[in-house]
Amino acid sequence: MDPAEIGKLLSQLGQMMQGAGSAPVGWPAAVNMARTNVVQAGDPSVNESEIKEVNNNVQLAQTWLNGVTSVPAASTNSKAWCRSEWIEATVETWQKIVDPVAQRVQNSMSNSLPNIPGIDDAQKEMLKPLLDALKPMSAAMFSMQISNGLAALSSEVLCLTDIGIPLGDTTTPALVPRNIKEFAKGLQVNESEIMAFVALRESAASRLFSSVTWLAPTLMGAIEEYSSQISVDNNKISEVMSQIDPTNPEAIQEALSGGLFDAQLSQSQTNALIRTERLLALIEGWIYEVVNIAALGRLPAIASLQEAMIRRRAVGGPAEKTFGALIGLDLRPKLIREAADFWNKQTLTFGTNVRDSLWNHPDLLPSIDDLQDPEFFNKIQAIWQDLLLPMGITLIPMYLIFRQPDLGTSL
């Protein structure tokens, strides 16, 4: 490497170590560096024309959505962000997710050297200054990883809810117009149509997260439960610690950027992962359904745009890589098509109001097994429509009844 590059990396590592103090991650330094990196790569402020374009598209999207969902809009406003503004708006949520994991890695690093076989008490005492330096070093490495992750994400996200989770205040739809224009270059679709499509998705997500009050806390709670119980692979930590070269911070960062987490999940983590996957798929599926109906006859390329978005989420980009490296979590919803099919059946059979009322309580939503067995819902729909609706029995009690194991078995 160029000596100047080495000097730059060492300087960055020093800033991160100094900025972290006793915290597991030096967030101010990480955010500063992420913003610096995106500005150096080119991050002009959003201009008046872009603000107007975003506002017009969001207003139009809200009008279209009014006719296809009973979930109301929380705001008539919109936001247009540059990449740096996206970083600032989302960092608080990242902190809640990442800090518990960073703390565990930091503790594991501090405990790794004393547990090496053959080290006596005198040698441990000699190593004490090094152990004291491990915590800020761990914080610095996580800070650099966060900085790189935020910078990479900010260059690709299209809107606030693009990765499926509420990373900030979802009451007002927020778009990143520059990234939408970059995304449009890879598609053979008119840029204005893509802007309208993203505005529709973001407006639908904004309605859902802001109106269904239990949704964001439940989803974030599942992610935080997963991350707070992450197990660190101590053998990997010891291996990395034995190879650390303080003059090569890039190699340190690379060594600790992946493979640190124990593949064996606790039962609590497994349950949290299932809840996360279920909600992500249902959210994506609902957005797919309402956007599909709202765009019908208005956006000619809606089918190809919907398919492009599903592929984009399934393949995974910086968001999935960032989550995977930092907390070992795969955020790619695996059941989007099944969830979209479920919501479509609800629309066709019961209509908009009944479909959207399923968000009234998490227990009314289908499980992952239910999504993979659509015949279950077909039977409920047939019974409800043909036999019970004339008797005044509504859908929601039917869902509760059919979820009782003893009744399900007897049926």
N, C-alpha and C positions, 0 to 999 in steps of 0.2 A: 504493500500500500504506500501511497504517497505520504511522506512525513507530515505534510500539512493536514491530511485526512486523519492520521493517527492523533495529531494534536487536537483536532476538532472533536473527535470521539472522546478523548480523555477529558477535554473541557466540558463536554456535555455530561459525561458521567460524574464529574466533580460537581456540576451544578445540581444534578439530580440528588447526589448524596447530601449536599449542603441544604437543599430545599426540603428534603424529607424529614429531617430531624429524627424523632422517635416514631413517626408515623410509618405504617407499612408501605405507603405510596406517597411520593411527593407530588400531590396533585397540582398545585400552582405551577411548579416547574414543568410538569408533564404537559399541561394545557398550554403554557407559554411556548414550549418548544414545538408542539403540534401546530399551533397557529403560525409560528415563525416558518415552519416547513411549508405549510400550504400557501402562505403569502409569497415565499420565495419561488414556489412553483407556479404562482400566478393565481391570485384570488381577488379580483377586482370587486369593489362594493357593488351591490345590486343597484342598477340605475332606475330612473323614473319609468322608463318604458317597460322594464321587466316587472316592476311593482304593479303597474297598470295591467299588464298581461296576466299576471298571477291572479290579481283581484277579479278581473273579468271572468277568467276561467272558473275560479272558485264560486263566484256568484251564479254562474250558469250551472255549475255542477249541483249546487244546493237547490236550485229550481228544479232540475231534472229529478233529484233524489226525493223531493217533496211528494212526487207522485208515485213513488215505488216503495217507500218504507214509512212505517209509523214512528220510527226512531227520529226524534227531532234534532235539529241543529242547535248547538249551544251558543253559537256566535255567527253573526253575519259578516265578520271581518276575515281577513287572511293575512298571512305573513310571507314575505319573500326574503330568503336568507342567502348570503354568500356562505362559503364553506366554514370560515372562521366563526360565523354566527351560529351555525349548526353545532360546532364544537362547544361553544359557550352554553348553548341551550340544553345540551344533553349530558354534560359532565357530572351533574349531581346524581343522576341515575346510575351512570357507570360506577361512580364511587361506591354506592350501596352494594353493587354486585361484586366488585373486584376486591374491596378492602378485606373481607373475611378470608379470601383465598391468599392474598398477599401476606396476611398475618401468619397463616399456617406455613407458607413457604419460608418466611423469615424465621419462624421458630425452629423449623426443621434444619435450616442452615446453621443456626446457632448451636443446635444440639448434635450436629453431625460429627464434628471433630472430636469432642470428648468421648464419643462412643466407638472410635476407631480402636480395634484390638491392639494391645501392646503399648498404649500410651499410659504412663504412670502419672501420679498426682503432680510430681514436679514438672513433667512435660506439659500437663494441662495448665499449670500456672504460667508457664512460659508462653502458652498459646492464648492466654487470656486477652492480650491486646488485639490479636487477630480476630478472636471471637467478638470482641466489642465492635470491630469494624465490619463484621458480617451483616449486622442489621441494616446499617445505612447502605451497604453494598447491595443487599437484597432489595431494599426500597428503591435504590437507583435503577436497578435492572428492571423492576416492575414498572417504574416510571417511564423508562425508555420504551418498554414494550407498549405501554398505554399510549405514549406519545405517538409512536409509529402507527398503532392501530387506529387512533382517532384521526390522524392525518389521512390514512388510506380510506377509512370509512367516509370521511367528509368529502372525498373526491368522487364517490360513487352513489351515495344515497340520493334518492329523488325527492324525499319528503320526510317529515318527522317520524311517521309510523312505517317507513319503508321496510324495516326488518321484522315487522310484526309485533313489536312490543312498544309500549308507550314510553319513549325516552325523555319526555318532557311534558309540558302543559298541552294537553290534547284538545282543549276547548276551542282553539282556533286553528284551522288548517294551515300548515306551513310547508312551502315548497322551496326547493333549491333549483332555480331556473337554469343555472349554468350546467348542472349535472344532467338535467332533463334534456338539454340540447345536445350534450355529449352522448347520452343514451340513444337519442334519436338518430345519430349518425350510423349506428349499427343496424337500423331497421329501414326497410323500404316503405316508410309511412310518412305522411306529411307531418312536419314538426308541430304544427298547430294542433293537429289531431292527438298527438302524443301528449302535449301539454294538457289538453282537455281530459284525456284519459287519466293521467296522474292526478289531476285536480279532483276527478270523480272518486278515485280510490282514496285519496287523502281525506276528502270531505266525508266519505262513508265511514272511514275508520275513526275520524274525529267525532262523528255522531255516536258511534258505538261506544267508544271509550268514555266519552263525557256523559252519556245518558245512562249507561249500565254501570251504576256506581260500584258494584262489587267486582267488576271485571279486571280493571287495572291492578288493584291491590291483590287480587287472587293470583293473577298471572305473575306479577313481580314477586309475590310471596313464595310461589313455587320455585322461581329461579333463584331467589335468595336462599331458600331452604337447601336447594341443591348445592349452591356454592359454599354456604357456611359449613357444610359437612364434608367438603372435599378432602380426600385422603391423599397425602403426598407420598410418592415413592421414595422412601429414604435411601434405598440402594442407588437410585439415580442421582439423588442429591449428593451422596458421598462420592460417587463417581465424578460428578461435575466438580465438586470441591477439590478433589485431588488433582484436577487438571487446570485449575484457574490460573490464568496468567494476567496479573493486574495491568500489564501494559497493553492488553488486547481486549478492551471492553466490548467490541463487536462480537468476539468469539464467546465471551461470557453471556451476552444477551442471547446469542443463537443457541447456546447450550441449554439455557433455562427457558427458552421460548416454547418448548413443547416436550412431551414425554415425561413430565414431572408428576403426573397424577396417576394414582393407583387405579387400575382398570376395574377393580372389584368395588362395586357400589354397595352402600348399605341399603337396607330395605326402605328406609325413609327417603334416601336419594332416588331410588328406583321409582317410588310412588310420586315423588316430586317431578321426576322426568316425564312420567306418564301424564300427569296433570298438565305439564307445560306443553307437551306435544298435542294433547287433545285440544286445549284452548287455542293454540296457534293454528291448528288445522280448521277449527270451527270459525275462528275470526276470519282467516283467509277465505274460507268457503263462503261465508256470509257476504263479505265484501265482493267476491267474485259474482255472486248471484245478483245483488242489488245493482252493481255496476253494469252487469250484462243487460238487465232489464232497462235501466236508465239510458243506456247508450243505444238501445235498439232503434234503428232508423235514423240515428243521429251521427254515429261514428262508424263509417263504412268498414274500417279495419279492426273493429272491436274483437273479432274472433282471433285474429293473428296477434293482437296486442295482449289479450288474455293469455294466450298460449306462451308468448314470449315472457310474460311475468311469471307464470308457473315454472317454466324452465329456469329462469333466473334464480328463483328461490330454491329450486331443487338442486341445481348445480352447486350453489353456494359461492359467495364472494368474500370480500373483506370482513363483513359482519360475522359470518360463520367461522372464518379463520381466526378472527380476533377472539371470539368467544371460546373457540377450541383451544387456543394457545393459553388464554388467561384463566379459564375456569374448567376446561375440559368438557364443555357443553356443546352439543350439536344442535343448533337452533333451526335446522331445516325441517319444516313441517312435512311429514311423509304421507299425509292423508288429505291433501288439498282437494284432489279430484273427488274423492269419496264424500268429503264434507260439502263441496259445491253441489254434488248430486243430491245430497240430503236436503240442503236448503231449497234446491229447485223443486223437489218433491213436495216440500212443505208449502211452497208458493202455489203450485198447481192444485194441490188437494185442499188446502185450508185457507189460502189467501194471505195477504200481506200482514194483517193485524195479528192473526193467530201465529204465523211464522215468527214474527218479531217478539211476541210475548214469551217465547221460550227463553229469552234472555233475562226474564224476570228473576230467575233463580238458577244457580249452577246445577242443581239436581234435575232440572227439566231438560237439560241438554243431553244428547246421546253420548254414550261412552265410546271408546275406541273400538271395542268389540261390536257395538251397535252400528258404527259407521262401516265396518267391514261386513255386516250382515244386513243389507238394505231390505231383505225380505221381511225382517222383523217389523219394520215400520210400515211396509206394505200391508201386513196383516192387521196392524193396529188401525191403519187408515181405513181399510175395508170394513172392519167391525164398527168403527166410529161412524163412518159415513152412512153405511147401510142399515145399521141396527140401533145405534145408541143416540145419534144426533136427533132423530125424531122424538126420542124420549127426553131430550133436553140435557143429556150428559155431554159435558164439554171436553175438549181435547186435553187440557192440563190435568184434570183428575185421572183421565185415562192413562197418561204417561206415568203418573205416580202408581196407579194400580198395577200396570204391567211391569213395574220395576220391583215389585215384591217377589222374592225368590219362590215362596210357596205357591203363589198364584201362577207365576210363570211356569213352574214345574207341572202343576195340575193342567194348565192349558196345553 
